[in-house]
Amino acid sequence: MQKYLLTLLMGSIYAILAAQPPAAQHAPVLPQIHASAQAWADFNLDGRPDLFLAGTGNTGQRISVLLRNDSTAFTPILTSIPPLNEAAAAWADYDGDGDPDLLVSGRSANGGITQLWRNDGTAGFNQVALPAPPLCAGTLNWSDLDNDGDLDILLTGYNYDQIFLSTILRNDGSSQFNKIPLGELANVAHSATGLANLDGDSLPEIALSGYDAAGSPVFEIYKNLGGFAFTPISHSIPAYNHGSLHWADYDNDNDPDLLICGATPHKTTSLYINTNGNFSAINTSLPQVSLGGARWADFNLDGRMDLLLCGLAASGAIATIYKQNPNGSFSDNQASRPLFPVHNPLVSWADWSGDGYPDFVISGQDSSWQPVSLLYKYFPLSGEFKY
């Protein structure tokens, strides 16, 4: 029965691929998915990043698909990972065997799930027991939270009973995980999370945003005290939801700065500079967006962090590359226009073309609210991104 269902799923994915209109031959065509999860990793160790997508297809069906990067095409690979929407996904080599394993959460046909799939090479992906709550509409992060040399898990989302949760699973070093009781972290769903070592003590801090159970927006940063103890850091960053957060060293001073976008409830795109653990907003003149995301990458390899900003602005849906100038300001990378404007977008960078420059994938909904997923390739001579 399982093999029959997998065959039906793969047939559905191939049908979605075959039904796509002709595209310019700059990048391979992807299944058209309104993705709630994107995750890049070289799962087969061939030197090319592969892509896992999960979300909703063009008839409202749930989809999970692992796409092998064959350089000129992305080929769906048969797995037993269930079709998911309201999903999250994150790769990491949790067992130290040299290949990346996949953690997923989301809504399946049977309700919420959180599953760990071990990469066994030619033997495929096999599910590993995990003491995790079944979560939807959340986030997954791998990080060595206790600095003991192995990767722990931070999870957010809501469970079967619509209870909002933020949970940590401790990696005990023998590929076994144990749930850590937490009282410090805000319980959120429809969330964004990011981890970064803000104070140089080798322990990553946690930033999170989203909704709490009362439907109120949340934003918090928690200092990692060690031993899985956390305490809120005082800040002036407004609570927000319907957005993203992303750490990067914007000003090249060797500490992570924070880029956020979302609804406060007003649309916001804000950059906060980290100075010894204190955060101050700077004027960027970037469009204010919600229902979107902002992602850092040094796309032109000039040593300065640039960004891709997409979402719902005052003018409608936008997707724009902004280049960081030597003085720290941002300018619209006109050569990359026009990017396809996507509603409710999800974006992530990876050098899928293997030329040393970051490319990206964007997924969401088009102006007719149909699912869309596009791979963009960067062309350094012209400065263009094309799909």
N, C-alpha and C positions, 0 to 999 in steps of 0.2 A: 504493500500500500504506500509506504514512504517513497519507494522508488517511483511509483506512478505519480505521486504528487510532485516530486522533484522534476519529473519529465514534463508535467503540465506547466510548472513554473518556468523552466528553461524555454519551453515553447512560447510562453507568453512574452518572455524577455526578447527572444529572437523576433517575434512578431512586432514588438514595439520598435526594435531596431529597423526592421524591414519597412515599416510604415513611414519612416521619416522622409521629409522632402530632401532633394539634393542640397548639399551644402558645399561651400567653397572648400577646396582641397588643401586647407591649411592645417587641419587637425582632425583626428578620428571622430566619428559620430558616436554619441553615447545613447543608451536608453533614455527616453524622455521621462524623467522622474521629478516630481516636486519633492526633493530630498530633504529629509530632516536629519540625515547623517551622511557625512563624507569623511573618509579616512584613507590616507595614503600610506603605503608601506611596500617594500620590495619583498613580498611574501615568498617568492620562489628563488630569491637570491641570484637573479640574472643581471643585476645592475640597473634595472629600470623600476621606478615606482609604480605599483599597481594601485587600484582604486576600489574601495568598498563603498557602495551607495545603498541607502535604504530610505523608503518613503512611499509616496503615492503615485500610481501610474495614471494613464489617460482615461481609464474607465473607473477610477476610484479604488483600484485594487492595491493591496499592500505589496511591496516589492523589497527584497534584499538581493543584491547581486554583487559578486566579487568579479572585477574586471581585470584580466591579465593584460598588462601592457606589452604588446608585441611590436612596438615601435610605430608601425603604420596602422594598427588597429587595436582596440581594446576588446578582448574576447571574454565572454561570460564563462565562468568556471563553476562546475557543479559542486555545491556544498549542501550540507543539511541545515544551514542557518535558516531559521523560519522567516517568512516575509513579515516585514515590520513597517509601521509608520509611527509618528511621534517618537522617533528613534534617536539613539546616540551610539557612537562607535569610537573605539580607540585601540590602536595597535601598541604592543610592547612585547619584548622578549622576557616575559615574566619568569620563565624557567631556565634561562641562561644557556639554551642549547644553540644559540646563534641565529635563530629565525624568529620573525615576529608572530605573536599570537594575537587573537582578536577578541576584544570585549565588546558586547553589544547589550543595549537595553531598548525597550520600546513596546509598542502594542502589537501583539500577534492576534491571530484568529481566536485564541483562547484567553486573551487578556494580556496584562503586562508581564514582561520577562526581563531578567538580567542573566546573561549567559557568558561564560568564558569558553572560547574555542581554541584549543591547543593546535598549533601548526606542527604536524608530524611529517612534513615533507611530502614524499610520494604517497604516503598513506592518507593524505588529505587532512581535514580539520576534524578534531574529535572533541566533544564537549567534556568539560571538566567540572566536577562538583564545586559549587561556590555558595557560601552562606550569605547570599545577598538578597535583599528584598526585591521583588519583581516591580520594576519602575518604568514609567512612561514620561515623556515630555520633560526630560532632564538632561544631565550631562554626565560624562565619564572622563576621569583624568587619572593617568598613571603618574606616580611620583614617589621618590624615596622620602616619605614624610618623617621618618625617625632616624634617617642617616645611618642605617645599619647595612647598606649595600644591596638591598633588594627593593623591588618596586611594590608600593602599596596602591590602594585604589580609593579615590574620592568619587562618590556617586550622589547625584541629586535627582529629584523627580517626585512623582506621586504613585501610590500603590493601588491595589484593587479597591480599597475603601476610600479612595480620594484623600488619603492622608499624605501630606507633603513631608518629604524626608531629605536630610543631608546626612550621609553615612560614610564612614571610613572602614575599609577592610585592610587589616594588617597582614602583610606577607611574612610568615614565620620562617622563611628561609628554606623550606623544603617543599616549595610549591603548594603550601597549605595556607589558607586565609582564615582569619578570625575577625568577626565583627567587633569594632571598638565602640563602647558606649560613649556617646557624645551629648553634652548639654550646651556646649558653647556656640555651635554653628546654627545660623538661622536655617530653618527648614523651608526650602524653595522648590518650585517647579516652573516650567517654561523659563528655564534658567540659563545663565551664562556663568562659567567658572574659569578661573585662570590661576596658575600657581607660579610663584617666582620668589627667589631669595632676595628680600629687600634690604637686609641688614648685614649680609656677608658672613652669617654664622653657619652656613651650609644647610640650614633648615628652611624649606620652602614655606612661604606664607600663602594664604588662601584668600582670593577675592571672589565674591559671588554676587550675582544679581538675579532678579526674577520676581515672581509673585510669592507671597506667603499664603497661608491657608485662608486668611481673611480677604484675600484679593488685593492686598496693598503691595506697592512696589518696594523692593528691598535692594540695598547695596551695602555690603560690608567688606572690610579687609580684616583678616585675623592674623595676629602674630603667632608663629609657631614657637611654643615654649619648650618643645622637646617632650618625649614621652606621650605623644598624641594629646597634649594639652594646648589649647588655643585661647587667645583673649582678643577682643576687638581692639583695633587701632583707631584712635581718634582721627577724623578727617572731615572735610567739608564737601565731599563728593555727594551729589544728590542721589536719592533712591530712584531707580528706574527699572523698566522692564521692556519687553519687545525689542531686544537689542543684543549687543555683544560687548565683550571686553577682551583686550589683547595687550599683553606686556611686550615691550621691546625697549632697547636702549636708544631712544630717539636722538639724544644729544651727545652720544659717544662719551659719557662720563663714567662708564662701567657700572651703572646701576639701572634697573628696569623702570621705565616710565609706562604710563597707562593711557590707552586710547579706549574710549567708550562711545557707544551710540545707542539710542533708544528713546523711550518716552518717559518724561519726568512728572507730569504727563505731556509736557510740550516736547516736540522733537528736539533731540540734542546730539551733537557730535563734539566731544570735548577731549582735549589732551591735557594730562596732568603730569607735571615734571616731578620726579622723585629727588628730593634733596635731603639726604640723611634720614629717610623714612617719612619725611613730611611732603605732602602733595599740594602743588599749586597749579591752578589752571593757567594756560597761556592762550592768547588769541591766535587762532589758526586761519580764520576766514573760510573754513570748510563748510559746505552745506550741512544744515541740521537735518538729520534723518531719524526715522524710527522704522520698526518692522524690517530691520536689515542687519548689516554687519560691516565692520571695518577691520581690515587685516593688513598687518605690516609685511613688507618684503623689500629687500634692496634689489629691485628688478633690473636696474641698469649697472649694478656692481660698482657703484662709485663710492661705496663706504658709508652712505647715508640711507636711513630707513625711509622708504617710500610707502605708499598705502593704496589699497583698493577700497573704495567706499561705495556701498550700494544700499538701497532701501527706498523708503518713501519720503521724498523731500516735498517742499511746498509746491514745486513744479510738477510733481508726479514721481513715478518710479525712475531712479537713476542708477547708473553703474559707471564709475569714473575712476581712472588711475590718477593719483596725485604724486608728483615728483617732489622730493625734498630739495630745496635750494641750499647753497652753501651757507646762507644766513639763517637757516632753520625754518624759513617759510615754506609753504607748499604752493605749487602751481599745477594747474590742470595739464596733464601730459597730452597735448592736443593731437600728437601723432597717433595715439591709441584710440581716438574717437572714430566712429561711434561704437561703444560697447552696447550689447543688447540689454535694454532695461528690463529688469526682472522684478516682479512683485514677490514679497516674502522670501528674499534670497538667502542662500547659503553659499559661502565661497571658501576656498582653500587653495593655497599655493603649493606647487611641487614642480620640479624640473622633469616633467614627464617626457619631454622631447630629447633629453640627454645632451643638450648643447652647453650646459653650465649656467644658463640663465633661468630664473624662476618663470614658470607658466602657471596657469590657474584653471580651476573648474568652478563654474557658477551654476546653480540650479534654483528653481523656484517656479513661478507661474508667469505666463505671458499676458498680454493685454486682454486676451479672451479667457484668462484664468485656466489655461491648459498647462500641464506640466512641461517644463523645459529644463534640459541639462546641456551645457555647452562647455567644451574644452577650448581654451585659448592658448595659443603659442605666441611667445615673444620673438620679434624679429629685430635684433639689436641694430642693424644698419639703418633701418628706417625708424626705429623706435615704436613700431606698431605692435599691437596685439590683435591676432586674427583667429577666428574659429573656422 
